[in-house]
């Protein structure tokens, strides 16, 4: 009986070691999994927005006095009713730029109207406005989908003005909805990022002229790569043509690494339908910067079942002084990092041509040679492009995939050594046990 128990314990050790080996990246999944998951999602019907699983619950206050703080680098979840204002606090120094984005998610199947709006405002303790951003439901896209905008605190562009001093600042998220819109609360996802100051004083004016001609879109046979359902699980892409399935009413998300000195060009094709019909709105395309600030968006008009294409306007190369430019598109191209692409399909397409997944082809070009950054006084964090980011774009990884693969690589590396020790220890333990048995 004693020997049997020893053997059973040894089997458990061996099983544990085998579990470590089985947990290697690629054995249970890999970078291709986002595409498989997306295919299943497309077959099942429209997916709601995928909130960041690491988001912390927070309750926006009715005023500044009880506003809870946001921490740089963190994501938060809340909700907001029509006509409501939500207040949050930032504790800022006098050196770092701040970016707070809000994504509001109307329920799939709910009613939204032209003029429904989400506003994010940042202000200092005296009530002076640092910046404000709005995401508006437009007539060409009046169906429920994620609305995203941000507000910034940008230092260095003006010698005088509010929001340059250290101390408490406040973020106000406000919702306006028309009477005909569904009055249910919208879920919110908040993201706060902080940008390091420069080691030496940088330029305070935009660079000026930049190449505004769009290159020829990528051609050839596209590769299949299904999109994610939100910013947090956006699927990595590099330059090329990529095909996916999307359901009416659904939004899919991708992320593209764009480095300093590079330009991003995007367009999307909606495939032809075998059925005759007409849809007043069809497809939407939007590009956001690493802080989730809108670079540009485009909306198609009527769709009659023939293949159609849609492109965002050219934006300048990524450059630090862009933040001091005159247009919103120019200001948004202010740092390197992951740029996000959202593709949305109108529910009207399903009503006119059938409730089924539709083929879309996303064409992405990253043009220009990467340059050195502006020289941050500290880690650039999300405002940079690493070799790992480029690999994730090539593999089609999501953020979670990338984190899991890194973790499992460390576990596997440690597991090999641990497993070796376990096996050697097990052998020694068995030898001792046998000698004790023989001595009896």
Secondary structure as the mmCIF struct_conf table of DSSP 4:
data_model
#
loop_
_struct_conf.conf_type_id
_struct_conf.id
_struct_conf.beg_label_comp_id
_struct_conf.beg_label_asym_id
_struct_conf.beg_label_seq_id
_struct_conf.end_label_comp_id
_struct_conf.end_label_asym_id
_struct_conf.end_label_seq_id
HELX_RH_AL_P HELX_RH_AL_P1 UNK A 2 UNK A 22
TURN_TY1_P TURN_TY1_P1 UNK A 23 UNK A 23
BEND BEND1 UNK A 24 UNK A 24
TURN_TY1_P TURN_TY1_P2 UNK A 25 UNK A 27
BEND BEND2 UNK A 28 UNK A 28
TURN_TY1_P TURN_TY1_P3 UNK A 31 UNK A 32
HELX_RH_AL_P HELX_RH_AL_P2 UNK A 33 UNK A 44
HELX_LH_PP_P HELX_LH_PP_P1 UNK A 46 UNK A 49
TURN_TY1_P TURN_TY1_P4 UNK A 53 UNK A 54
HELX_LH_PP_P HELX_LH_PP_P2 UNK A 55 UNK A 55
STRN STRN1 UNK A 56 UNK A 57
STRN STRN2 UNK A 61 UNK A 61
BEND BEND3 UNK A 62 UNK A 63
HELX_RH_3T_P HELX_RH_3T_P1 UNK A 64 UNK A 66
HELX_LH_PP_P HELX_LH_PP_P3 UNK A 67 UNK A 67
STRN STRN3 UNK A 68 UNK A 69
HELX_LH_PP_P HELX_LH_PP_P4 UNK A 70 UNK A 70
TURN_TY1_P TURN_TY1_P5 UNK A 72 UNK A 73
STRN STRN4 UNK A 75 UNK A 80
TURN_TY1_P TURN_TY1_P6 UNK A 82 UNK A 83
STRN STRN5 UNK A 85 UNK A 92
BEND BEND4 UNK A 94 UNK A 95
STRN STRN6 UNK A 97 UNK A 105
HELX_LH_PP_P HELX_LH_PP_P5 UNK A 106 UNK A 107
TURN_TY1_P TURN_TY1_P7 UNK A 108 UNK A 109
TURN_TY1_P TURN_TY1_P8 UNK A 114 UNK A 115
STRN STRN7 UNK A 117 UNK A 124
TURN_TY1_P TURN_TY1_P9 UNK A 125 UNK A 126
STRN STRN8 UNK A 129 UNK A 136
HELX_RH_3T_P HELX_RH_3T_P2 UNK A 139 UNK A 141
BEND BEND5 UNK A 143 UNK A 143
STRN STRN9 UNK A 147 UNK A 153
BEND BEND6 UNK A 156 UNK A 157
BEND BEND7 UNK A 159 UNK A 160
TURN_TY1_P TURN_TY1_P10 UNK A 162 UNK A 163
BEND BEND8 UNK A 165 UNK A 166
STRN STRN10 UNK A 167 UNK A 176
TURN_TY1_P TURN_TY1_P11 UNK A 179 UNK A 180
BEND BEND9 UNK A 181 UNK A 181
BEND BEND10 UNK A 184 UNK A 184
HELX_LH_PP_P HELX_LH_PP_P6 UNK A 185 UNK A 185
STRN STRN11 UNK A 186 UNK A 195
HELX_LH_PP_P HELX_LH_PP_P7 UNK A 196 UNK A 197
STRN STRN12 UNK A 198 UNK A 198
BEND BEND11 UNK A 199 UNK A 200
BEND BEND12 UNK A 204 UNK A 205
HELX_LH_PP_P HELX_LH_PP_P8 UNK A 213 UNK A 218
BEND BEND13 UNK A 220 UNK A 221
HELX_LH_PP_P HELX_LH_PP_P9 UNK A 222 UNK A 222
STRN STRN13 UNK A 223 UNK A 224
STRN STRN14 UNK A 228 UNK A 228
BEND BEND14 UNK A 229 UNK A 231
TURN_TY1_P TURN_TY1_P12 UNK A 232 UNK A 233
HELX_LH_PP_P HELX_LH_PP_P10 UNK A 234 UNK A 234
STRN STRN15 UNK A 235 UNK A 237
BEND BEND15 UNK A 239 UNK A 239
STRN STRN16 UNK A 240 UNK A 247
TURN_TY1_P TURN_TY1_P13 UNK A 248 UNK A 249
STRN STRN17 UNK A 251 UNK A 258
TURN_TY1_P TURN_TY1_P14 UNK A 260 UNK A 261
STRN STRN18 UNK A 263 UNK A 270
HELX_LH_PP_P HELX_LH_PP_P11 UNK A 271 UNK A 272
BEND BEND16 UNK A 274 UNK A 275
STRN STRN19 UNK A 279 UNK A 279
BEND BEND17 UNK A 280 UNK A 280
STRN STRN20 UNK A 283 UNK A 288
TURN_TY1_P TURN_TY1_P15 UNK A 290 UNK A 291
STRN STRN21 UNK A 294 UNK A 299
STRN STRN22 UNK A 303 UNK A 303
BEND BEND18 UNK A 305 UNK A 306
STRN STRN23 UNK A 308 UNK A 311
HELX_LH_PP_P HELX_LH_PP_P12 UNK A 312 UNK A 314
HELX_LH_PP_P HELX_LH_PP_P13 UNK A 316 UNK A 318
HELX_RH_3T_P HELX_RH_3T_P3 UNK A 320 UNK A 324
BEND BEND19 UNK A 325 UNK A 327
HELX_RH_AL_P HELX_RH_AL_P3 UNK A 328 UNK A 332
BEND BEND20 UNK A 335 UNK A 335
STRN STRN24 UNK A 337 UNK A 345
HELX_RH_AL_P HELX_RH_AL_P4 UNK A 347 UNK A 353
BEND BEND21 UNK A 355 UNK A 356
STRN STRN25 UNK A 357 UNK A 367
BEND BEND22 UNK A 368 UNK A 368
STRN STRN26 UNK A 376 UNK A 376
BEND BEND23 UNK A 377 UNK A 378
TURN_TY1_P TURN_TY1_P16 UNK A 381 UNK A 382
BEND BEND24 UNK A 383 UNK A 384
HELX_RH_AL_P HELX_RH_AL_P5 UNK A 387 UNK A 395
TURN_TY1_P TURN_TY1_P17 UNK A 396 UNK A 396
HELX_RH_AL_P HELX_RH_AL_P6 UNK A 399 UNK A 439
#
